[in-house]
Amino acid sequence: MQILVSLVIAFVPATILNGLGTMPEGFIGNLLLTISLQFLCILAWLSIVSFILYVTHSYLAVFIGYLISSTLLSMPMLIFPDIEILRYLSLNFAYAMTDYSQAILYTVIVTVTIILLFTISGLAVFKKKAYKNNLLYSKRGGYLF
């Protein structure tokens, strides 16, 4: 919902400045593709932030981890500028990128990989901590579920 609100907020000033005009051919398809890929990028960031939260249980660590993660994800592109897929580690997708099928493919590959990596890692941490808590509970005389 917030994605749609932010797109509407961006659309209103752009319409006022540039006028309504006519839609280019394929605009709706490209817009839906952009929204979908931005949603995947948001899910990737949520998986990174959730992992940090599961590990640290600290909102401050999540905020700092987000800032550090955004910096770290942008660094490989600067170090290895010739490797095309590293440009998409920044987890940003703009409407203009819908013209390039390779950009779409790389964005999907990078976001799905990050989502799977951090979600599985977060679940492993969560399961390990839940197992420790159940084990401690059973040592105190409770039942192990």
C-alpha positions in Angstrom: 0.0 0.0 0.0 2.8 2.4 0.9 4.4 1.8 -2.6 1.2 2.9 -4.3 0.9 5.9 -2.0 4.4 7.0 -2.8 3.9 6.5 -6.5 0.7 8.6 -6.3 2.5 11.3 -4.4 5.3 11.3 -7.0 2.7 11.3 -9.9 0.7 14.4 -8.7 3.6 16.9 -8.7 5.0 15.5 -12.0 1.5 15.9 -13.5 1.3 19.5 -12.3 4.8 20.3 -13.7 4.7 18.4 -17.0 1.0 18.2 -17.7 -1.1 15.1 -18.2 -0.3 14.4 -21.9 -0.8 11.0 -23.5 0.5 7.8 -22.1 3.3 6.1 -24.2 2.6 2.7 -25.6 3.2 0.0 -23.0 3.1 2.4 -20.0 0.7 0.3 -17.9 2.7 -2.8 -18.4 6.0 -1.1 -17.6 4.4 0.6 -14.5 3.1 -2.8 -13.2 6.5 -4.3 -13.9 8.2 -1.5 -12.0 5.9 -1.8 -9.0 6.4 -5.6 -8.9 10.2 -5.2 -9.0 10.2 -2.5 -6.4 8.1 -4.7 -4.2 10.7 -7.5 -4.6 13.4 -5.0 -3.7 11.4 -4.0 -0.6 11.1 -7.7 0.3 14.8 -8.1 0.0 15.4 -5.2 2.4 12.8 -6.6 4.8 14.6 -10.0 4.8 17.9 -8.3 5.6 16.4 -6.2 8.3 14.5 -9.2 9.8 17.7 -11.2 9.9 19.5 -8.4 11.8 16.5 -8.2 14.2 16.5 -11.9 14.8 20.2 -11.9 15.5 20.4 -8.8 17.7 16.9 -8.2 19.1 17.8 -4.5 18.8 16.0 -1.8 16.8 19.1 0.4 17.0 21.2 -2.5 15.5 18.5 -2.8 12.7 18.8 0.9 11.8 22.6 0.8 11.9 22.6 -2.5 10.0 20.4 -1.0 7.3 22.8 1.8 6.8 25.8 -0.5 6.8 24.1 -3.0 4.5 23.2 -0.3 1.9 26.8 0.8 1.9 28.2 -2.8 1.7 25.8 -3.7 -1.1 27.0 -0.7 -3.1 30.7 -1.4 -2.7 31.1 -4.4 -5.1 29.9 -2.2 -7.9 32.6 0.4 -7.2 35.3 -2.2 -6.9 34.3 -4.3 -9.9 32.6 -1.9 -12.4 32.9 -4.3 -15.3 30.6 -7.0 -13.7 27.1 -6.0 -14.8 25.1 -7.9 -12.1 26.8 -6.1 -9.2 25.1 -2.9 -10.2 21.8 -4.4 -9.1 23.0 -5.2 -5.6 21.9 -1.7 -4.5 18.3 -3.1 -4.6 16.8 -0.1 -6.5 14.7 -0.3 -9.6 13.5 2.7 -11.6 10.8 3.0 -14.3 13.4 3.7 -17.0 15.1 0.3 -16.3 12.0 -1.5 -17.8 13.4 -0.9 -21.3 16.2 -3.3 -20.6 15.3 -6.9 -20.3 18.8 -7.7 -18.8 18.2 -5.1 -16.0 14.9 -6.8 -15.2 16.4 -10.3 -15.2 19.4 -9.2 -13.0 17.1 -7.4 -10.6 14.9 -10.5 -10.2 18.0 -12.8 -9.7 19.6 -10.5 -7.2 16.5 -9.8 -5.2 15.3 -13.4 -5.0 18.8 -14.6 -4.0 19.0 -12.0 -1.2 15.5 -12.8 -0.1 16.2 -16.5 0.0 19.6 -16.1 1.7 18.5 -13.8 4.5 15.1 -15.4 5.0 16.7 -18.9 5.4 19.4 -17.5 7.6 16.9 -15.6 9.7 14.8 -18.7 10.1 17.8 -20.7 11.1 18.7 -18.2 13.8 15.1 -18.0 15.0 14.8 -21.8 15.1 18.2 -22.1 17.0 17.1 -19.5 19.6 13.7 -21.2 19.9 15.4 -24.6 20.4 17.6 -23.1 23.1 14.6 -21.6 24.9 12.7 -24.9 24.7 15.8 -26.7 26.0 16.1 -24.3 28.9 12.4 -24.7 29.7 12.7 -28.5 29.8 15.7 -28.3 32.1 13.6 -26.3 34.6 11.0 -29.1 34.7 8.8 -28.1 31.9 7.9 -30.2 28.9 9.9 -30.1 25.7 7.6 -29.5 22.8 
